[in-house]
Amino acid sequence: MGAMVEHATVLHGITRNKTHRGGWVEYEPTGCAVVRCTCGLDSGVVPESQAAQIADDHRRTAAEARV
């Protein structure tokens, strides 16, 4: 039997879609992201560098709480 995952923290980068003539689409990074976790954490839209720090801090805090 596999181990149960208490927290699954995911960082989603946000892109902007730009449709061009002929139907092809370009995905342009916005520099923003959202961090979400199964525990209910939702950072809202924040700069990518801040999102990475939020995700790291949340994973570390969740790991320390399990010990």
HTML snippet that shows the backbone in 3Dmol.js (N, CA, C, O; Angstrom):
<script src="https://3Dmol.org/build/3Dmol-min.js"></script>
<div id="view" style="width:600px;height:400px;position:relative"></div>
<script>
const pdb = `
ATOM      1  N   MET A   1       0.837  -1.163   0.000  1.00  0.00           N
ATOM      2  CA  MET A   1       0.000   0.000   0.000  1.00  0.00           C
ATOM      3  C   MET A   1       0.894   1.243   0.000  1.00  0.00           C
ATOM      4  O   MET A   1       1.878   1.291   0.738  1.00  0.00           O
ATOM      5  N   GLY A   2       0.559   2.262  -0.830  1.00  0.00           N
ATOM      6  CA  GLY A   2       1.359   3.473  -0.925  1.00  0.00           C
ATOM      7  C   GLY A   2       1.119   4.411   0.238  1.00  0.00           C
ATOM      8  O   GLY A   2       0.120   4.293   0.948  1.00  0.00           O
ATOM      9  N   ALA A   3       2.037   5.341   0.430  1.00  0.00           N
ATOM     10  CA  ALA A   3       1.915   6.326   1.503  1.00  0.00           C
ATOM     11  C   ALA A   3       0.895   7.398   1.120  1.00  0.00           C
ATOM     12  O   ALA A   3       0.777   7.770  -0.048  1.00  0.00           O
ATOM     13  N   MET A   4       0.173   7.879   2.105  1.00  0.00           N
ATOM     14  CA  MET A   4      -0.798   8.938   1.867  1.00  0.00           C
ATOM     15  C   MET A   4      -0.090  10.288   1.833  1.00  0.00           C
ATOM     16  O   MET A   4       0.754  10.574   2.682  1.00  0.00           O
ATOM     17  N   VAL A   5      -0.432  11.107   0.863  1.00  0.00           N
ATOM     18  CA  VAL A   5       0.166  12.432   0.745  1.00  0.00           C
ATOM     19  C   VAL A   5      -0.759  13.431   1.432  1.00  0.00           C
ATOM     20  O   VAL A   5      -1.905  13.613   1.021  1.00  0.00           O
ATOM     21  N   GLU A   6      -0.251  14.076   2.480  1.00  0.00           N
ATOM     22  CA  GLU A   6      -1.060  15.054   3.212  1.00  0.00           C
ATOM     23  C   GLU A   6      -1.151  16.374   2.456  1.00  0.00           C
ATOM     24  O   GLU A   6      -2.210  17.000   2.416  1.00  0.00           O
ATOM     25  N   HIS A   7      -0.051  16.790   1.865  1.00  0.00           N
ATOM     26  CA  HIS A   7      -0.006  18.063   1.153  1.00  0.00           C
ATOM     27  C   HIS A   7       0.576  17.826  -0.235  1.00  0.00           C
ATOM     28  O   HIS A   7       1.650  17.242  -0.378  1.00  0.00           O
ATOM     29  N   ALA A   8      -0.131  18.277  -1.234  1.00  0.00           N
ATOM     30  CA  ALA A   8       0.386  18.260  -2.601  1.00  0.00           C
ATOM     31  C   ALA A   8       0.389  19.708  -3.062  1.00  0.00           C
ATOM     32  O   ALA A   8      -0.629  20.219  -3.527  1.00  0.00           O
ATOM     33  N   THR A   9       1.535  20.368  -2.933  1.00  0.00           N
ATOM     34  CA  THR A   9       1.663  21.779  -3.266  1.00  0.00           C
ATOM     35  C   THR A   9       2.082  21.919  -4.724  1.00  0.00           C
ATOM     36  O   THR A   9       3.057  21.305  -5.156  1.00  0.00           O
ATOM     37  N   VAL A  10       1.345  22.725  -5.480  1.00  0.00           N
ATOM     38  CA  VAL A  10       1.612  22.889  -6.910  1.00  0.00           C
ATOM     39  C   VAL A  10       1.745  24.373  -7.220  1.00  0.00           C
ATOM     40  O   VAL A  10       0.958  25.193  -6.748  1.00  0.00           O
ATOM     41  N   LEU A  11       2.751  24.703  -8.019  1.00  0.00           N
ATOM     42  CA  LEU A  11       2.971  26.071  -8.467  1.00  0.00           C
ATOM     43  C   LEU A  11       2.573  26.117  -9.942  1.00  0.00           C
ATOM     44  O   LEU A  11       3.140  25.384 -10.753  1.00  0.00           O
ATOM     45  N   HIS A  12       1.617  26.958 -10.299  1.00  0.00           N
ATOM     46  CA  HIS A  12       1.150  27.095 -11.673  1.00  0.00           C
ATOM     47  C   HIS A  12       1.647  28.419 -12.240  1.00  0.00           C
ATOM     48  O   HIS A  12       1.285  29.484 -11.740  1.00  0.00           O
ATOM     49  N   GLY A  13       2.484  28.358 -13.292  1.00  0.00           N
ATOM     50  CA  GLY A  13       2.874  29.577 -13.990  1.00  0.00           C
ATOM     51  C   GLY A  13       1.716  30.061 -14.840  1.00  0.00           C
ATOM     52  O   GLY A  13       0.977  29.245 -15.390  1.00  0.00           O
ATOM     53  N   ILE A  14       1.542  31.358 -14.959  1.00  0.00           N
ATOM     54  CA  ILE A  14       0.431  31.928 -15.722  1.00  0.00           C
ATOM     55  C   ILE A  14       0.964  32.461 -17.049  1.00  0.00           C
ATOM     56  O   ILE A  14       1.946  33.201 -17.094  1.00  0.00           O
ATOM     57  N   THR A  15       0.292  32.067 -18.122  1.00  0.00           N
ATOM     58  CA  THR A  15       0.659  32.556 -19.448  1.00  0.00           C
ATOM     59  C   THR A  15      -0.493  33.351 -20.038  1.00  0.00           C
ATOM     60  O   THR A  15      -1.641  33.247 -19.605  1.00  0.00           O
ATOM     61  N   ARG A  16      -0.149  34.145 -21.035  1.00  0.00           N
ATOM     62  CA  ARG A  16      -1.140  34.941 -21.758  1.00  0.00           C
ATOM     63  C   ARG A  16      -1.173  34.378 -23.175  1.00  0.00           C
ATOM     64  O   ARG A  16      -0.130  34.227 -23.811  1.00  0.00           O
ATOM     65  N   ASN A  17      -2.368  34.069 -23.669  1.00  0.00           N
ATOM     66  CA  ASN A  17      -2.505  33.535 -25.016  1.00  0.00           C
ATOM     67  C   ASN A  17      -2.633  34.675 -26.018  1.00  0.00           C
ATOM     68  O   ASN A  17      -3.398  35.618 -25.816  1.00  0.00           O
ATOM     69  N   LYS A  18      -1.877  34.568 -27.088  1.00  0.00           N
ATOM     70  CA  LYS A  18      -1.910  35.574 -28.132  1.00  0.00           C
ATOM     71  C   LYS A  18      -2.213  34.845 -29.438  1.00  0.00           C
ATOM     72  O   LYS A  18      -1.363  34.116 -29.948  1.00  0.00           O
ATOM     73  N   THR A  19      -3.421  35.035 -29.985  1.00  0.00           N
ATOM     74  CA  THR A  19      -3.814  34.358 -31.214  1.00  0.00           C
ATOM     75  C   THR A  19      -3.388  35.197 -32.412  1.00  0.00           C
ATOM     76  O   THR A  19      -3.601  36.408 -32.454  1.00  0.00           O
ATOM     77  N   HIS A  20      -2.783  34.525 -33.377  1.00  0.00           N
ATOM     78  CA  HIS A  20      -2.290  35.194 -34.584  1.00  0.00           C
ATOM     79  C   HIS A  20      -3.139  34.811 -35.790  1.00  0.00           C
ATOM     80  O   HIS A  20      -3.901  33.845 -35.744  1.00  0.00           O
ATOM     81  N   ARG A  21      -3.000  35.572 -36.859  1.00  0.00           N
ATOM     82  CA  ARG A  21      -3.698  35.239 -38.101  1.00  0.00           C
ATOM     83  C   ARG A  21      -3.288  33.837 -38.531  1.00  0.00           C
ATOM     84  O   ARG A  21      -2.126  33.457 -38.391  1.00  0.00           O
ATOM     85  N   GLY A  22      -4.216  33.089 -39.040  1.00  0.00           N
ATOM     86  CA  GLY A  22      -3.930  31.720 -39.439  1.00  0.00           C
ATOM     87  C   GLY A  22      -4.269  30.729 -38.327  1.00  0.00           C
ATOM     88  O   GLY A  22      -4.216  29.517 -38.534  1.00  0.00           O
ATOM     89  N   GLY A  23      -4.618  31.248 -37.140  1.00  0.00           N
ATOM     90  CA  GLY A  23      -5.079  30.382 -36.067  1.00  0.00           C
ATOM     91  C   GLY A  23      -4.032  29.869 -35.099  1.00  0.00           C
ATOM     92  O   GLY A  23      -4.390  29.189 -34.137  1.00  0.00           O
ATOM     93  N   TRP A  24      -2.744  30.162 -35.307  1.00  0.00           N
ATOM     94  CA  TRP A  24      -1.761  29.650 -34.351  1.00  0.00           C
ATOM     95  C   TRP A  24      -1.727  30.542 -33.108  1.00  0.00           C
ATOM     96  O   TRP A  24      -1.982  31.745 -33.174  1.00  0.00           O
ATOM     97  N   VAL A  25      -1.405  29.920 -31.985  1.00  0.00           N
ATOM     98  CA  VAL A  25      -1.454  30.597 -30.688  1.00  0.00           C
ATOM     99  C   VAL A  25      -0.067  30.624 -30.062  1.00  0.00           C
ATOM    100  O   VAL A  25       0.653  29.625 -30.077  1.00  0.00           O
ATOM    101  N   GLU A  26       0.292  31.759 -29.522  1.00  0.00           N
ATOM    102  CA  GLU A  26       1.569  31.947 -28.820  1.00  0.00           C
ATOM    103  C   GLU A  26       1.256  32.075 -27.331  1.00  0.00           C
ATOM    104  O   GLU A  26       0.367  32.830 -26.936  1.00  0.00           O
ATOM    105  N   TYR A  27       1.995  31.330 -26.511  1.00  0.00           N
ATOM    106  CA  TYR A  27       1.817  31.394 -25.059  1.00  0.00           C
ATOM    107  C   TYR A  27       2.957  32.214 -24.482  1.00  0.00           C
ATOM    108  O   TYR A  27       4.119  31.813 -24.543  1.00  0.00           O
ATOM    109  N   GLU A  28       2.616  33.350 -23.929  1.00  0.00           N
ATOM    110  CA  GLU A  28       3.601  34.306 -23.437  1.00  0.00           C
ATOM    111  C   GLU A  28       3.594  34.308 -21.904  1.00  0.00           C
ATOM    112  O   GLU A  28       2.546  34.540 -21.301  1.00  0.00           O
ATOM    113  N   PRO A  29       4.738  34.056 -21.263  1.00  0.00           N
ATOM    114  CA  PRO A  29       4.773  34.085 -19.799  1.00  0.00           C
ATOM    115  C   PRO A  29       4.451  35.484 -19.269  1.00  0.00           C
ATOM    116  O   PRO A  29       4.869  36.486 -19.848  1.00  0.00           O
ATOM    117  N   THR A  30       3.713  35.541 -18.173  1.00  0.00           N
ATOM    118  CA  THR A  30       3.349  36.831 -17.583  1.00  0.00           C
ATOM    119  C   THR A  30       4.261  37.213 -16.421  1.00  0.00           C
ATOM    120  O   THR A  30       4.257  38.359 -15.972  1.00  0.00           O
ATOM    121  N   GLY A  31       5.048  36.240 -15.933  1.00  0.00           N
ATOM    122  CA  GLY A  31       5.880  36.510 -14.767  1.00  0.00           C
ATOM    123  C   GLY A  31       5.113  36.325 -13.469  1.00  0.00           C
ATOM    124  O   GLY A  31       5.635  36.612 -12.391  1.00  0.00           O
ATOM    125  N   CYS A  32       3.872  35.846 -13.563  1.00  0.00           N
ATOM    126  CA  CYS A  32       3.041  35.622 -12.388  1.00  0.00           C
ATOM    127  C   CYS A  32       2.714  34.142 -12.246  1.00  0.00           C
ATOM    128  O   CYS A  32       2.818  33.376 -13.204  1.00  0.00           O
ATOM    129  N   ALA A  33       2.321  33.756 -11.054  1.00  0.00           N
ATOM    130  CA  ALA A  33       1.986  32.362 -10.778  1.00  0.00           C
ATOM    131  C   ALA A  33       1.007  32.291  -9.616  1.00  0.00           C
ATOM    132  O   ALA A  33       0.738  33.284  -8.940  1.00  0.00           O
ATOM    133  N   VAL A  34       0.482  31.083  -9.403  1.00  0.00           N
ATOM    134  CA  VAL A  34      -0.409  30.805  -8.285  1.00  0.00           C
ATOM    135  C   VAL A  34       0.103  29.549  -7.596  1.00  0.00           C
ATOM    136  O   VAL A  34       0.479  28.588  -8.266  1.00  0.00           O
ATOM    137  N   VAL A  35       0.123  29.544  -6.269  1.00  0.00           N
ATOM    138  CA  VAL A  35       0.496  28.357  -5.500  1.00  0.00           C
ATOM    139  C   VAL A  35      -0.767  27.817  -4.850  1.00  0.00           C
ATOM    140  O   VAL A  35      -1.499  28.551  -4.186  1.00  0.00           O
ATOM    141  N   ARG A  36      -1.019  26.510  -5.049  1.00  0.00           N
ATOM    142  CA  ARG A  36      -2.181  25.870  -4.426  1.00  0.00           C
ATOM    143  C   ARG A  36      -1.742  24.579  -3.766  1.00  0.00           C
ATOM    144  O   ARG A  36      -0.804  23.922  -4.218  1.00  0.00           O
ATOM    145  N   CYS A  37      -2.434  24.221  -2.686  1.00  0.00           N
ATOM    146  CA  CYS A  37      -2.129  22.996  -1.959  1.00  0.00           C
ATOM    147  C   CYS A  37      -3.437  22.308  -1.581  1.00  0.00           C
ATOM    148  O   CYS A  37      -4.476  22.951  -1.434  1.00  0.00           O
ATOM    149  N   THR A  38      -3.364  20.999  -1.427  1.00  0.00           N
ATOM    150  CA  THR A  38      -4.545  20.233  -1.039  1.00  0.00           C
ATOM    151  C   THR A  38      -5.043  20.609   0.358  1.00  0.00           C
ATOM    152  O   THR A  38      -6.178  20.286   0.709  1.00  0.00           O
ATOM    153  N   CYS A  39      -4.224  21.280   1.152  1.00  0.00           N
ATOM    154  CA  CYS A  39      -4.650  21.688   2.499  1.00  0.00           C
ATOM    155  C   CYS A  39      -5.538  22.927   2.466  1.00  0.00           C
ATOM    156  O   CYS A  39      -6.119  23.302   3.484  1.00  0.00           O
ATOM    157  N   GLY A  40      -5.647  23.568   1.294  1.00  0.00           N
ATOM    158  CA  GLY A  40      -6.472  24.763   1.167  1.00  0.00           C
ATOM    159  C   GLY A  40      -5.693  26.026   0.857  1.00  0.00           C
ATOM    160  O   GLY A  40      -6.295  27.066   0.589  1.00  0.00           O
ATOM    161  N   LEU A  41      -4.368  25.965   0.885  1.00  0.00           N
ATOM    162  CA  LEU A  41      -3.551  27.136   0.557  1.00  0.00           C
ATOM    163  C   LEU A  41      -3.837  27.573  -0.878  1.00  0.00           C
ATOM    164  O   LEU A  41      -3.845  26.747  -1.790  1.00  0.00           O
ATOM    165  N   ASP A  42      -4.069  28.862  -1.076  1.00  0.00           N
ATOM    166  CA  ASP A  42      -4.213  29.458  -2.404  1.00  0.00           C
ATOM    167  C   ASP A  42      -3.607  30.850  -2.303  1.00  0.00           C
ATOM    168  O   ASP A  42      -4.182  31.743  -1.680  1.00  0.00           O
ATOM    169  N   SER A  43      -2.440  31.031  -2.918  1.00  0.00           N
ATOM    170  CA  SER A  43      -1.707  32.290  -2.785  1.00  0.00           C
ATOM    171  C   SER A  43      -2.352  33.443  -3.538  1.00  0.00           C
ATOM    172  O   SER A  43      -2.046  34.604  -3.268  1.00  0.00           O
ATOM    173  N   GLY A  44      -3.241  33.139  -4.482  1.00  0.00           N
ATOM    174  CA  GLY A  44      -3.710  34.178  -5.387  1.00  0.00           C
ATOM    175  C   GLY A  44      -2.591  34.457  -6.384  1.00  0.00           C
ATOM    176  O   GLY A  44      -1.558  33.788  -6.346  1.00  0.00           O
ATOM    177  N   VAL A  45      -2.771  35.409  -7.255  1.00  0.00           N
ATOM    178  CA  VAL A  45      -1.773  35.719  -8.279  1.00  0.00           C
ATOM    179  C   VAL A  45      -0.657  36.547  -7.648  1.00  0.00           C
ATOM    180  O   VAL A  45      -0.896  37.620  -7.095  1.00  0.00           O
ATOM    181  N   VAL A  46       0.578  36.022  -7.743  1.00  0.00           N
ATOM    182  CA  VAL A  46       1.758  36.685  -7.184  1.00  0.00           C
ATOM    183  C   VAL A  46       2.896  36.586  -8.199  1.00  0.00           C
ATOM    184  O   VAL A  46       2.820  35.768  -9.116  1.00  0.00           O
ATOM    185  N   PRO A  47       3.955  37.402  -8.060  1.00  0.00           N
ATOM    186  CA  PRO A  47       5.113  37.264  -8.936  1.00  0.00           C
ATOM    187  C   PRO A  47       5.708  35.852  -8.822  1.00  0.00           C
ATOM    188  O   PRO A  47       5.690  35.259  -7.744  1.00  0.00           O
ATOM    189  N   GLU A  48       6.241  35.310  -9.943  1.00  0.00           N
ATOM    190  CA  GLU A  48       6.777  33.945  -9.934  1.00  0.00           C
ATOM    191  C   GLU A  48       7.831  33.728  -8.856  1.00  0.00           C
ATOM    192  O   GLU A  48       7.841  32.679  -8.214  1.00  0.00           O
ATOM    193  N   SER A  49       8.719  34.700  -8.644  1.00  0.00           N
ATOM    194  CA  SER A  49       9.769  34.537  -7.625  1.00  0.00           C
ATOM    195  C   SER A  49       9.159  34.409  -6.236  1.00  0.00           C
ATOM    196  O   SER A  49       9.646  33.633  -5.413  1.00  0.00           O
ATOM    197  N   GLN A  50       8.108  35.156  -5.973  1.00  0.00           N
ATOM    198  CA  GLN A  50       7.429  35.071  -4.681  1.00  0.00           C
ATOM    199  C   GLN A  50       6.683  33.741  -4.565  1.00  0.00           C
ATOM    200  O   GLN A  50       6.648  33.144  -3.489  1.00  0.00           O
ATOM    201  N   ALA A  51       6.089  33.274  -5.661  1.00  0.00           N
ATOM    202  CA  ALA A  51       5.360  32.001  -5.652  1.00  0.00           C
ATOM    203  C   ALA A  51       6.295  30.847  -5.327  1.00  0.00           C
ATOM    204  O   ALA A  51       5.929  29.947  -4.570  1.00  0.00           O
ATOM    205  N   ALA A  52       7.496  30.863  -5.891  1.00  0.00           N
ATOM    206  CA  ALA A  52       8.463  29.805  -5.606  1.00  0.00           C
ATOM    207  C   ALA A  52       8.815  29.793  -4.131  1.00  0.00           C
ATOM    208  O   ALA A  52       8.939  28.722  -3.537  1.00  0.00           O
ATOM    209  N   GLN A  53       8.978  30.959  -3.530  1.00  0.00           N
ATOM    210  CA  GLN A  53       9.299  31.049  -2.105  1.00  0.00           C
ATOM    211  C   GLN A  53       8.122  30.577  -1.249  1.00  0.00           C
ATOM    212  O   GLN A  53       8.320  29.883  -0.252  1.00  0.00           O
ATOM    213  N   ILE A  54       6.905  30.949  -1.630  1.00  0.00           N
ATOM    214  CA  ILE A  54       5.709  30.513  -0.898  1.00  0.00           C
ATOM    215  C   ILE A  54       5.616  28.993  -0.922  1.00  0.00           C
ATOM    216  O   ILE A  54       5.360  28.371   0.109  1.00  0.00           O
ATOM    217  N   ALA A  55       5.823  28.388  -2.095  1.00  0.00           N
ATOM    218  CA  ALA A  55       5.747  26.925  -2.228  1.00  0.00           C
ATOM    219  C   ALA A  55       6.810  26.246  -1.379  1.00  0.00           C
ATOM    220  O   ALA A  55       6.514  25.278  -0.679  1.00  0.00           O
ATOM    221  N   ASP A  56       8.050  26.741  -1.431  1.00  0.00           N
ATOM    222  CA  ASP A  56       9.135  26.159  -0.627  1.00  0.00           C
ATOM    223  C   ASP A  56       8.847  26.275   0.865  1.00  0.00           C
ATOM    224  O   ASP A  56       9.012  25.311   1.612  1.00  0.00           O
ATOM    225  N   ASP A  57       8.417  27.457   1.295  1.00  0.00           N
ATOM    226  CA  ASP A  57       8.108  27.672   2.711  1.00  0.00           C
ATOM    227  C   ASP A  57       6.966  26.763   3.164  1.00  0.00           C
ATOM    228  O   ASP A  57       7.010  26.206   4.262  1.00  0.00           O
ATOM    229  N   HIS A  58       5.955  26.614   2.328  1.00  0.00           N
ATOM    230  CA  HIS A  58       4.800  25.790   2.689  1.00  0.00           C
ATOM    231  C   HIS A  58       5.191  24.316   2.795  1.00  0.00           C
ATOM    232  O   HIS A  58       4.775  23.626   3.726  1.00  0.00           O
ATOM    233  N   ARG A  59       5.991  23.836   1.840  1.00  0.00           N
ATOM    234  CA  ARG A  59       6.447  22.437   1.894  1.00  0.00           C
ATOM    235  C   ARG A  59       7.270  22.188   3.155  1.00  0.00           C
ATOM    236  O   ARG A  59       7.099  21.170   3.825  1.00  0.00           O
ATOM    237  N   ARG A  60       8.169  23.130   3.477  1.00  0.00           N
ATOM    238  CA  ARG A  60       9.018  22.984   4.649  1.00  0.00           C
ATOM    239  C   ARG A  60       8.183  22.996   5.930  1.00  0.00           C
ATOM    240  O   ARG A  60       8.406  22.174   6.819  1.00  0.00           O
ATOM    241  N   THR A  61       7.228  23.916   6.031  1.00  0.00           N
ATOM    242  CA  THR A  61       6.364  23.999   7.206  1.00  0.00           C
ATOM    243  C   THR A  61       5.523  22.730   7.360  1.00  0.00           C
ATOM    244  O   THR A  61       5.366  22.218   8.469  1.00  0.00           O
ATOM    245  N   ALA A  62       4.985  22.225   6.251  1.00  0.00           N
ATOM    246  CA  ALA A  62       4.184  20.991   6.297  1.00  0.00           C
ATOM    247  C   ALA A  62       5.039  19.806   6.725  1.00  0.00           C
ATOM    248  O   ALA A  62       4.580  18.956   7.489  1.00  0.00           O
ATOM    249  N   ALA A  63       6.279  19.738   6.242  1.00  0.00           N
ATOM    250  CA  ALA A  63       7.182  18.633   6.608  1.00  0.00           C
ATOM    251  C   ALA A  63       7.540  18.699   8.091  1.00  0.00           C
ATOM    252  O   ALA A  63       7.588  17.671   8.766  1.00  0.00           O
ATOM    253  N   GLU A  64       7.793  19.908   8.598  1.00  0.00           N
ATOM    254  CA  GLU A  64       8.136  20.063  10.012  1.00  0.00           C
ATOM    255  C   GLU A  64       6.958  19.700  10.910  1.00  0.00           C
ATOM    256  O   GLU A  64       7.154  19.170  12.004  1.00  0.00           O
ATOM    257  N   ALA A  65       5.737  19.980  10.457  1.00  0.00           N
ATOM    258  CA  ALA A  65       4.547  19.664  11.252  1.00  0.00           C
ATOM    259  C   ALA A  65       4.328  18.162  11.355  1.00  0.00           C
ATOM    260  O   ALA A  65       3.731  17.691  12.323  1.00  0.00           O
ATOM    261  N   ARG A  66       4.804  17.400  10.369  1.00  0.00           N
ATOM    262  CA  ARG A  66       4.634  15.948  10.399  1.00  0.00           C
ATOM    263  C   ARG A  66       5.610  15.270  11.334  1.00  0.00           C
ATOM    264  O   ARG A  66       5.386  14.127  11.733  1.00  0.00           O
ATOM    265  N   VAL A  67       6.696  15.952  11.695  1.00  0.00           N
ATOM    266  CA  VAL A  67       7.725  15.326  12.539  1.00  0.00           C
ATOM    267  C   VAL A  67       7.354  15.366  13.993  1.00  0.00           C
ATOM    268  O   VAL A  67       8.109  14.883  14.836  1.00  0.00           O
TER     269      VAL A  67
END
`;
const viewer = $3Dmol.createViewer("view");
viewer.addModel(pdb, "pdb");
viewer.setStyle({}, {cartoon: {color: "spectrum"}});
viewer.zoomTo();
viewer.render();
</script>
